[in-house]
Amino acid sequence: MTTNNNDLFADAARDVLADQCSPQVVRAIEEGGRAAEGTTALWEQLEATGLADALLSEDDGGAGLGLGQVFGVLEQCGAHALPLPLGDTMVARALLAQAGVARPAGCIALARGERLADGGLRCALVRSGQVAAAVLVQAGTEWRLLSAEDAQATPQALALDIALMWTAAQVQAAPAVAVDGALDVRTLQAAVVAPQMAGALSSVFQRTLQYANERQQFGRPIGKFQAIQHQLAVMSEHVFAARMAAQLGCSGAGVVPDRLRVATAKARCSEAALVVSELAHAIHGAIGFTEEYDLQLFTRRLHAWRQTAGSEAYWYGVAGEALLQHPGMTLDIVRRITDVDAVL
């Protein structure tokens, strides 16, 4: 797949989301969850583009793309605060197809779970579980595809997040999914979330830059003041560094990402999320926190995504462990992570 074709997928995602995923739709879905009128309509539009099946092989009705080739699609999901787990669905459908398991209708969330003493299964946190039709859960070495609608649900802090629990009978009845034993759902989640964070970071920066150029104080735009210019410069450094790291995290062919590159991507994006959100709200002042103002749609997600699949502290630990186990020079690991030829 050439770069131009990759851009076509990103362009398709941008066009659909710009038209169908307005802030009003995002708020409506956050309010109503799976039952919201906009949820079904938005998902049907995404299905119609074929984006949800982009990682499937052509024989399975997909486009045969790898994670690196859908980076632009995932970035657009973050840039438009998409309230549906399209990225999770893309990866989950590819894994299900490889395992020969029938793919359910609707979107699928990825989650880590734990087996209960009675044989049931519990997921303490399912991102976007309020709008997912199913959840692909990893509990130890076991992967199961479970219905979100049939689970016992407990709301979580973010509007669309939820804790889910299934009985032993429901778990046994659910399809077992054969997945490579070395694959970790946390790595998959981080690889998918990092580009969405990059997209959201870019939107936050662009909105803040526009606000700074329009907001007048003492007879001129606040963006003309040196203190604000410095804050915008720091934001831009984090935004572009995070985007480059997220691209590395998605690099390579196929669905399975390189764990060390994912560690770099998620750690850098999570670090940027905190700094960029703080500076954006500092420049906006109190208006940025209001429910009616769109900035908080992105910064709320950035704070949630920062913790998704492990914060920067967790992924710094992964990178540090790899460094300690490496017998050669540190530069060799840096080259391995950032080797452009290997990425492309």
N, C-alpha and C positions, 0 to 999 in steps of 0.2 A: 504494500500500500504506500503510495507516494505521499509526500507532504501536502500536495494540493488536495488530494482526496481527504486527508486528515482534516484540513481546513474546512472542507465541505461539511463534514460531520459537526464540527464546532459551529459553523455558520447555521446549520439546521437547528442545532440546539438553541443558539442565540435568537433566531427568528421566532421559534415556538415560544420560548420563555418570555421574550420581550412582549409578545402579543397576549399570551395566556397566563403568565405568572406575575401579575401586577401586585403591588403591595396590598391592594384590597383583597385579592384572591388569597394571598398568603395569610392575611389576618382571618379571613373567613374559614380557611382550612384549620388554622390553629384553634379557632373557636369551636368548630364542629367536628374535627377529626375525620374519621372514616365516613361518618354520616353526612358531612358537609356536601352541599350540591357541587361545589367547585372541585372537590377531590376527584370524583369520577370523571368529570369533564376534562380536567387537566391531565389525568393519567391516560385517558383515551387519546388525547392529542400527542402525548409522548410515545405511546404505543404505535400510533399511525406513522410516526417518523422512522420507526425501526430501531431507535436508539437503545431500547431496553434489551434488544437481542444482538447488539453490535459485537459482543465478544464471543458469540456462538460461531461455530464453523459454518461455512456456506452450505454444507450438507444438512445441517440442522436448522437452516433457514436464517442464519445470521450473516454478518459481514466478514467474519473471520479476522477481526482485529485483535490486537493485543492491548494491554493496559496503556502502554506508551502512546498508542495511536488514538486513544479516547481521552487523553489528558485535557484537550480543549473542551470536550463535552462536560467533563466533571468540573472544570473551571467555570463554565457558564452556569452550572447548577448553583455554585456558591455565589457567583456574581449576581444572581437573581433571587437569592434566598429561597430556592426551591424547597417547599415543605414536604416533599415526597422523596423516599430513598431510592432514587434512580440508580445511583452508583452501586449501592448494595445489590440492587436487583440485577444489574448487568453482570456482576461477578457471580452472584448466586445462580443465575440461570446457566452460566457457562459451566459451573461446577456440576450442576444437576445434569446437564446434557452429557458431560464427560462420564458421569456415573451411570447414565442410562435411566435416570429417574424422571418421571413426568413433571413438567413445569406447571405450577398452578397459575391461574389467572391472577392478575393484580401484582402489586409490588411486594418485594420480599426484603426483609431486614436481616442483617447479620448480627449475631449476638453470641456471647459466651454464657454458658450455663453451668449449673452444678446439679448432680444427682442427689436426690433426697433419700433419706433412710427407707421410705416406703416405696421407692422405685420411681417416684415422680421426678420432675425436673423443674428447676426454677432459674429464671434469668432476672438478676437484680436490676438490670437496666437494658432496655431495648430502645435505642435511638429511633425515633419516628415510628415506634410501635403502634401508636394510636391510628396510623393510617395504613399500616402494612396489612396485607391479607395473610401473609405467612412469615415465618421466621426460620432461617437456617441457623441452627444452634450447634455449637461445638461444646461438648461436655467431656473433658478429658480427651480421649482418642476417638470418641464417638461423635458422629454428626447426624443430626435428625432434622427433617423438614416438618415443622409443626404449624398448625393453623393458629393464627393470632386471635381469630374471632372466638375460638373454643376455649381459650385459656382464661384462668382467673387473673384479672388485671388490677393493678394498683397504680394510680397516676404518680408521676414523678415531677420534679421541679419545673423542667421545661415543658411547654405546652403539649408537644407531641410525643414526649418520652413516656415510657411506661415500664413497670415490672410485670412479668408474666410467669405464671406457674401452671404446669400441666400435671394431671394425675398419671399414675403408673400405666393405667389402661390406655390413655391417650398417647403416651410415649411409645408403648409397644405397638400401637396401631399405626404410628407415623412411619413414613419411609426412612430407612437408614441410608445414608449417602456415603459411598466409598470415596474418600478423599485421601490424597497423599499424606501419610503419617507425619511428615515433616512440616506440613502446612499448619499455620496457626491463624485462627480467625482474627486475632488482634492485629497481626501483620497485614492481613487483607483489609481490615477496616481502616487502618492507618494509611495504607496506600491510596484508598479511595477518598478519605477525608482530607488529606493534605492538599490535593488540587482544588477541592471545594473551598478550603480555607484561603488558598491563594486567590481564588476568584472573589471571595467576600472581602479580603484585605484590599484588593484593588478597588472594589466598589466603595469601601469606606474611605479610602484615600481620595478618590475622585470626587466624592460628595463633599469631603472636608475641604478640598482645594477650591471647589466651586463656591462653597459657603464663605471661605476666607476672602475670595475675590469679590463677593457680593455684599457682605456685611460691612456696613459703614460705621466708623467710630472716629470721632475727632476730625470729621470731614474727609476721610479717605478709607479705602477698604482695609480691613484689619490684616489682610495678607501682605500689605506694604510694610508692616512693622517687623523689625528684625527678629524679635522673639518668636513671632508666629512663623516667619520664614524658616527659622531654625527648627521648629517643631515639625513643619511640613517636610523639611529635608530629612530629618530622622525617620519620619514615617515612610518616605519614599525608599530609603535604604532598606528598611525592613521588608517592605512590600515586594521589591524586586528580588531581594535575596531569597525570600520565602518562595517566590514563584520558581526560581531556578532550582531550589532544593526539591520542590514538589515535582518538577519535571524529572529529576533524577530518581525520585521514589517510584515513579510510574514507568521507568525505562525498562527496556527489554521486551522480548516477544512473549506472547502467551498471557495467561491470566495470573500466574504465580510470580510475585515480585521478589526482588532481591532484598532480604531482610535488613542488611546493613544500609542500603540506600534508603529503604523505608525509614529506618531509624534516623538518618540524617534529615530526611524530608519532614517527618512529623515533629522532630525536636525543633527544627528551625521555624516551622510554621506556628507551632504552639508558642514559642518565644515571641514571635512577631505579633501574634494575636493579642497578647497582653499589652505590649507597648503601643501598638497602633490603636487599639481601642481606647486606651487611656488618653493618648494625645488627641484623638478625634473628639472625644467628649470634652477635653479641656478647651479645645478651640471652639467647639459649638456652645459651650456653656450649658446652662440648665435645659435649653430647648432639646438637646440631643437625647435626654432621658425620657422625654414625654412619650406617652403611648401613641399619640397622633403623628409623631415625627418618625420618618422611615429609617433613620440611622440605627435605631435600636433593634430593628429586625435583623441587621447584620452583626452588630456587636454582641447581641445575645447569643447568636449562633457561634460566633468565634469563641466566646467563653466556654460554651458547651463542647464545641469541637476540640478545644484545647485539652480537655480531659478525656475525650473519646479515645479508646484504645490505648490509653496511657498518656500522661502529660509529658512535657519535655524532660522532666527528671527521669522518668522510666526509660525513655529512648536514649538519653545520654548514658544511662547505665548499660543499655544494650551495646552502644557504640564503644563505651569504655571497656567492657568485657572482651569485645572483639580485638581491641587494641592490646590488651594485656596478654591475650592468647597468641597474638601475632609474633612470630619469631624474628621477623625482619624489621625494616625501618618503618616508622610511622608514615613516611611519605608514600610507601607502597600501598597502604590502605587508602590514603587520600586519592592516589591515582586510580585505584580500583573503583572507588565511588564515583569519581568525576570523569573517567575516561570517556570522551565524547564518542569515539569509535565504538566502544562497547555499548554505550547508550543507544546509538542509532542503529 
